[in-house]
Amino acid sequence: MNIVSEVIGELCKVILPINEEYYVGNPDSKIAVCTLSSIELLKSFADSKNLQDISIVGRLLSENKGIDSIIEYVYKKQKSITIIVCGKEVWGHKSGHSLFQLSKNGVDKNKRIIGSNSPDPFLTVSLSKIRYFQNNVTLVNMVNETNFEKVLKKINP
């Protein structure tokens, strides 16, 4: 099954190329924004002066490598952080759902996200990094919210 997923993933990169973009803002900020699959919302942040109020804004397209990247970022930062999870959920992958399940339930002995209904919710990062994520990240659920102004109100109430 994993080989099939890898082949399909590579095929999708050729047929439907998607820029995996992120933008770095203020490294001292304790707020990050995850726009899930919403590229327009991501671009709104990149084009705004509000990038100075957040540490990073990016998309989350997969329930495995994408979440691994978020965990690595948080671990490298070594400080508590709030991630505002907004934008449209990734159809089929449900990466936002998996991120919240990870925060709540962790992983099993095979590093499968407990409670995830995504097709391939297996992480590769270390268990200590996963625990660090669980203990130092607060997720704000704004899944399916694509209104830039409403998301901004969570950052700057």
DRENMARVEX-762895 format. One record per residue: residue number from 1; x, y, z of N, C-alpha, C in turn. Coordinates in Angstrom, 1 decimal. Example, Ala and Ser with C-alpha at 12.3 -4.5 7.8 and 13.67 -1.06 7.14 Angstrom:
<recs>
> 1,13.2,-5.7,7.8,12.3,-4.5,7.8,13.2,-3.3,7.8
> 2,12.8,-2.2,7.1,13.7,-1.1,7.1,12.9,0.0,7.9
</recs>
This chain:
<recs>
> 1,0.8,-1.2,0.0,0.0,0.0,0.0,0.9,1.3,0.0
> 2,2.0,1.3,0.8,2.8,2.4,0.9,3.5,2.7,-0.5
> 3,3.9,1.7,-1.2,4.5,1.9,-2.5,3.5,2.5,-3.5
> 4,2.3,2.0,-3.4,1.2,2.6,-4.3,1.1,4.1,-4.0
> 5,1.0,4.4,-2.7,0.8,5.8,-2.3,2.0,6.7,-2.8
> 6,3.2,6.2,-2.7,4.4,6.9,-3.2,4.3,7.1,-4.7
> 7,3.9,6.1,-5.5,3.8,6.2,-6.9,2.7,7.3,-7.3
> 8,1.5,7.2,-6.6,0.5,8.1,-6.9,0.9,9.5,-6.5
> 9,1.6,9.7,-5.4,2.1,11.0,-5.0,3.1,11.6,-6.1
> 10,4.0,10.8,-6.6,4.9,11.2,-7.6,4.1,11.6,-8.9
> 11,3.1,10.8,-9.3,2.3,11.1,-10.4,1.6,12.4,-10.3
> 12,1.0,12.6,-9.1,0.3,13.9,-8.9,1.2,15.1,-9.0
> 13,2.5,14.9,-8.6,3.4,16.1,-8.7,3.6,16.5,-10.1
> 14,3.6,15.5,-11.1,3.8,15.8,-12.5,2.5,16.3,-13.1
> 15,1.3,15.7,-12.8,0.1,16.0,-13.4,-0.5,17.3,-12.8
> 16,-0.5,17.4,-11.5,-1.0,18.5,-10.7,0.0,19.2,-9.8
> 17,1.0,19.9,-10.4,2.0,20.5,-9.6,1.4,21.5,-8.6
> 18,1.8,21.3,-7.3,1.3,22.2,-6.3,2.5,22.8,-5.6
> 19,2.6,24.1,-5.6,3.7,24.8,-4.9,3.5,24.6,-3.4
> 20,4.5,24.0,-2.7,4.5,23.8,-1.3,5.2,25.0,-0.7
> 21,4.4,26.1,-0.6,5.0,27.4,-0.1,4.8,27.6,1.4
> 22,5.7,28.4,1.9,5.5,28.9,3.3,6.3,30.2,3.3
> 23,5.9,31.0,4.2,6.6,32.3,4.4,6.9,32.5,5.8
> 24,8.2,33.0,6.1,8.7,33.2,7.4,8.4,34.6,7.7
> 25,8.0,34.9,9.0,7.7,36.2,9.4,8.7,36.6,10.5
> 26,8.1,36.9,11.7,8.9,37.3,12.9,9.3,36.1,13.7
> 27,10.6,35.8,13.7,11.1,34.6,14.4,10.8,34.6,15.9
> 28,10.5,35.7,16.5,10.2,35.8,17.9,8.7,35.6,18.2
> 29,7.9,35.6,17.2,6.5,35.4,17.4,6.2,34.0,17.9
> 30,5.2,33.9,18.7,4.7,32.5,19.2,3.5,32.1,18.5
> 31,3.1,32.7,17.4,1.9,32.4,16.6,2.4,32.0,15.2
> 32,1.8,30.9,14.7,2.0,30.4,13.4,0.6,30.2,12.8
> 33,0.5,30.2,11.4,-0.7,30.0,10.7,-0.5,28.9,9.7
> 34,-1.5,27.9,9.8,-1.5,26.8,8.8,-2.8,27.0,8.0
> 35,-2.7,27.2,6.7,-3.8,27.5,5.8,-4.3,26.2,5.1
> 36,-3.9,25.1,5.6,-4.3,23.8,5.0,-4.1,23.9,3.4
> 37,-5.2,23.7,2.7,-5.1,23.7,1.2,-5.4,25.0,0.5
> 38,-5.6,26.1,1.3,-6.1,27.4,0.8,-4.9,28.3,0.4
> 39,-4.6,28.2,-0.9,-3.5,29.0,-1.4,-3.8,30.5,-1.4
> 40,-5.0,30.9,-1.7,-5.3,32.3,-1.7,-5.2,32.9,-0.3
> 41,-5.6,32.1,0.7,-5.4,32.6,2.1,-3.9,32.7,2.4
> 42,-3.1,31.8,2.0,-1.7,31.8,2.2,-1.1,33.1,1.6
> 43,-1.5,33.3,0.3,-1.0,34.5,-0.4,-1.4,35.8,0.3
> 44,-2.6,35.8,0.9,-3.1,37.0,1.6,-2.2,37.3,2.7
> 45,-1.7,36.3,3.4,-0.8,36.6,4.5,0.6,37.0,4.0
> 46,1.1,36.4,2.9,2.4,36.7,2.3,2.4,38.1,1.8
> 47,1.3,38.6,1.3,1.2,40.0,0.7,0.8,41.0,1.8
> 48,0.6,40.7,3.0,0.2,41.6,4.0,1.3,42.1,4.9
> 49,1.1,43.1,5.6,2.0,43.6,6.7,1.9,42.7,7.9
> 50,0.9,41.9,8.0,0.7,41.0,9.2,1.7,39.9,9.3
> 51,2.5,39.7,8.3,3.6,38.7,8.4,4.5,38.9,9.6
> 52,4.6,40.2,10.0,5.5,40.6,11.1,4.9,40.1,12.5
> 53,3.6,39.7,12.5,2.9,39.3,13.7,3.0,37.8,13.9
> 54,3.5,37.0,12.9,3.5,35.6,13.0,4.9,35.0,12.7
> 55,5.2,33.8,13.2,6.5,33.3,13.0,6.6,32.7,11.6
> 56,5.5,32.0,11.1,5.5,31.3,9.8,4.1,31.1,9.4
> 57,3.8,31.1,8.1,2.5,30.7,7.6,2.8,29.8,6.4
> 58,2.0,28.7,6.4,2.2,27.7,5.3,1.0,26.8,5.2
> 59,1.1,26.0,4.2,0.0,25.1,4.0,0.4,23.7,4.6
> 60,-0.7,22.9,4.7,-0.5,21.5,5.2,-1.2,20.6,4.3
> 61,-0.5,19.9,3.4,-1.2,19.1,2.3,-1.2,17.7,2.6
> 62,-0.4,17.2,3.5,-0.4,15.7,3.8,-0.5,15.4,5.3
> 63,-1.0,14.3,5.6,-1.1,13.8,7.0,0.1,13.1,7.5
> 64,1.2,13.1,6.7,2.4,12.5,7.2,3.6,13.4,7.0
> 65,4.1,13.6,5.8,5.3,14.4,5.7,5.0,15.8,6.1
> 66,3.8,16.3,5.8,3.5,17.7,6.2,3.5,17.9,7.7
> 67,2.9,17.0,8.4,2.9,17.0,9.8,4.3,16.8,10.4
> 68,5.0,15.9,9.8,6.4,15.8,10.2,7.2,17.1,10.2
> 69,6.9,17.9,9.1,7.6,19.2,8.9,7.2,20.2,10.0
> 70,5.9,20.2,10.3,5.4,21.1,11.4,6.1,20.7,12.7
> 71,6.2,19.4,13.0,6.8,19.0,14.3,8.2,19.4,14.3
> 72,9.0,19.2,13.2,10.4,19.6,13.1,10.5,21.1,13.4
> 73,9.7,21.9,12.8,9.8,23.3,12.9,9.6,23.7,14.4
> 74,8.5,23.1,15.0,8.2,23.5,16.4,9.4,23.0,17.3
> 75,9.9,21.9,17.1,11.0,21.3,17.9,12.3,22.2,17.7
> 76,12.5,22.6,16.5,13.7,23.5,16.3,13.6,24.8,16.9
> 77,12.3,25.3,17.0,12.1,26.6,17.6,12.3,26.6,19.1
> 78,12.0,25.5,19.7,12.1,25.3,21.2,11.4,26.3,22.0
> 79,10.2,26.6,21.6,9.4,27.5,22.5,7.9,27.1,22.2
> 80,7.1,27.4,23.2,5.6,27.1,23.0,5.1,28.0,21.9
> 81,4.2,27.4,21.1,3.7,28.1,20.0,2.2,27.8,19.8
> 82,1.5,28.8,19.3,0.0,28.6,18.9,-0.1,28.5,17.4
> 83,-0.7,27.5,16.9,-0.9,27.4,15.5,-2.4,27.6,15.2
> 84,-2.7,28.6,14.4,-4.0,28.8,13.9,-4.2,27.9,12.7
> 85,-5.1,26.9,12.7,-5.3,26.0,11.6,-6.6,26.5,10.9
> 86,-6.4,27.0,9.7,-7.5,27.6,9.0,-7.5,27.1,7.5
> 87,-8.4,27.6,6.7,-8.5,27.3,5.3,-9.2,26.0,5.1
> 88,-9.3,25.6,3.8,-10.1,24.4,3.4,-9.3,23.2,3.7
> 89,-10.0,22.2,4.3,-9.4,20.9,4.6,-8.9,20.3,3.3
> 90,-7.9,19.5,3.3,-7.3,18.8,2.1,-8.2,17.6,1.9
> 91,-8.9,17.6,0.7,-9.8,16.5,0.4,-9.0,15.2,0.3
> 92,-9.5,14.2,0.9,-8.9,12.9,0.8,-7.8,12.7,1.9
> 93,-7.0,13.7,2.1,-6.0,13.5,3.1,-6.4,13.9,4.5
> 94,-7.3,14.9,4.6,-7.8,15.4,5.9,-6.6,15.7,6.9
> 95,-5.6,16.4,6.4,-4.4,16.7,7.2,-4.7,17.5,8.4
> 96,-5.7,18.4,8.3,-6.0,19.2,9.5,-6.6,18.3,10.6
> 97,-7.5,17.4,10.2,-8.1,16.5,11.2,-7.0,15.7,11.8
> 98,-6.0,15.2,11.1,-4.9,14.4,11.6,-4.1,15.2,12.6
> 99,-3.8,16.5,12.3,-3.1,17.3,13.1,-3.7,17.5,14.5
> 100,-5.0,17.7,14.5,-5.8,17.8,15.8,-5.8,16.5,16.5
> 101,-5.9,15.4,15.8,-5.9,14.0,16.4,-4.5,13.8,17.1
> 102,-3.5,14.2,16.4,-2.1,14.0,16.9,-2.0,14.8,18.2
> 103,-2.4,16.0,18.2,-2.3,16.8,19.4,-3.1,16.2,20.6
> 104,-4.2,15.7,20.3,-5.1,15.1,21.3,-4.7,13.7,21.8
> 105,-4.3,12.8,20.8,-4.2,11.4,21.1,-2.7,10.9,20.9
> 106,-1.9,11.6,20.2,-0.5,11.1,20.0,-0.5,10.0,18.9
> 107,0.5,9.1,19.0,0.7,8.0,18.0,0.7,6.7,18.7
> 108,0.5,5.6,18.0,0.6,4.3,18.5,2.1,3.8,18.3
> 109,2.3,2.6,18.6,3.7,2.0,18.6,4.3,2.0,17.2
> 110,3.4,2.1,16.1,3.9,2.2,14.8,4.0,3.7,14.2
> 111,3.8,4.6,15.1,3.8,6.1,14.8,2.6,6.4,13.9
> 112,1.5,5.7,14.1,0.3,6.0,13.4,-0.5,7.0,14.3
> 113,-1.0,8.1,13.7,-1.7,9.0,14.5,-3.0,8.4,15.0
> 114,-3.2,8.3,16.3,-4.4,7.7,16.9,-5.6,8.5,16.6
> 115,-6.6,7.9,16.1,-7.9,8.6,15.8,-8.0,9.2,14.5
> 116,-6.9,9.2,13.7,-6.9,9.8,12.4,-7.7,8.9,11.4
> 117,-8.5,9.6,10.6,-9.2,8.8,9.5,-8.6,9.1,8.1
> 118,-7.4,9.6,8.1,-6.6,9.9,6.9,-6.1,8.6,6.3
> 119,-5.8,8.5,5.1,-5.4,7.3,4.5,-4.0,6.8,4.9
> 120,-3.1,7.7,5.2,-1.7,7.3,5.6,-1.1,8.1,6.7
> 121,-1.7,8.1,7.9,-1.2,9.0,9.0,-0.1,8.5,9.8
> 122,1.0,8.1,9.1,2.2,7.6,9.8,3.3,8.6,9.8
> 123,3.9,8.9,10.9,4.9,9.9,11.0,6.3,9.2,11.1
> 124,7.3,10.0,10.7,8.7,9.5,10.8,9.5,10.2,11.8
> 125,9.1,11.3,12.4,9.8,12.0,13.4,9.9,11.1,14.7
> 126,10.8,11.5,15.6,11.0,10.7,16.8,9.9,10.9,17.8
> 127,9.7,9.9,18.6,8.6,10.0,19.6,8.9,11.2,20.6
> 128,10.1,11.5,20.9,10.4,12.7,21.7,9.9,14.0,21.1
> 129,10.1,14.1,19.8,9.7,15.3,19.1,8.2,15.4,19.0
> 130,7.5,14.2,18.9,6.0,14.2,18.9,5.5,14.6,20.3
> 131,6.1,14.1,21.3,5.7,14.5,22.7,6.0,16.0,22.9
> 132,7.1,16.5,22.4,7.4,17.9,22.5,6.3,18.7,21.8
> 133,5.9,18.3,20.7,4.8,19.0,19.9,3.5,19.0,20.8
> 134,3.2,17.8,21.3,1.9,17.7,22.1,2.0,18.6,23.3
> 135,3.1,18.7,23.9,3.2,19.5,25.2,3.4,21.0,25.0
> 136,3.8,21.4,23.8,4.2,22.8,23.6,3.4,23.6,22.5
> 137,2.5,22.9,21.9,1.7,23.5,20.8,0.2,23.6,21.2
> 138,-0.3,24.8,21.0,-1.8,24.9,21.1,-2.4,25.1,19.7
> 139,-3.3,24.3,19.4,-4.0,24.4,18.1,-5.3,25.2,18.2
> 140,-5.5,26.2,17.3,-6.8,26.9,17.3,-7.5,26.4,16.0
> 141,-8.7,25.9,16.3,-9.5,25.3,15.2,-10.3,26.3,14.4
> 142,-9.8,26.7,13.2,-10.6,27.5,12.3,-10.7,26.8,11.0
> 143,-10.7,25.5,11.0,-10.8,24.7,9.8,-12.0,25.1,9.0
> 144,-11.8,25.3,7.7,-12.8,25.7,6.7,-13.0,27.3,6.7
> 145,-12.3,28.0,7.6,-12.5,29.5,7.5,-11.4,30.0,6.5
> 146,-11.9,30.7,5.5,-11.0,31.2,4.5,-11.1,32.7,4.4
> 147,-11.8,33.3,5.3,-11.9,34.8,5.4,-10.6,35.3,6.1
> 148,-9.8,36.0,5.3,-8.5,36.5,5.9,-8.7,37.4,7.1
> 149,-9.7,38.3,7.0,-10.0,39.2,8.2,-10.4,38.5,9.4
> 150,-11.2,37.4,9.3,-11.6,36.6,10.5,-10.4,35.9,11.1
> 151,-9.5,35.4,10.3,-8.3,34.8,10.8,-7.4,35.8,11.5
> 152,-7.3,37.0,10.9,-6.5,38.0,11.5,-7.0,38.4,12.9
> 153,-8.3,38.3,13.1,-8.8,38.7,14.4,-8.4,37.7,15.5
> 154,-8.0,36.5,15.1,-7.5,35.5,16.1,-6.0,35.9,16.5
> 155,-5.3,36.5,15.5,-3.9,36.9,15.7,-3.9,38.2,16.5
> 156,-4.7,39.1,16.1,-4.7,40.4,16.7,-6.1,40.8,17.2
> 157,-6.5,40.2,18.3,-7.9,40.4,18.8,-8.2,41.8,19.1
</recs>
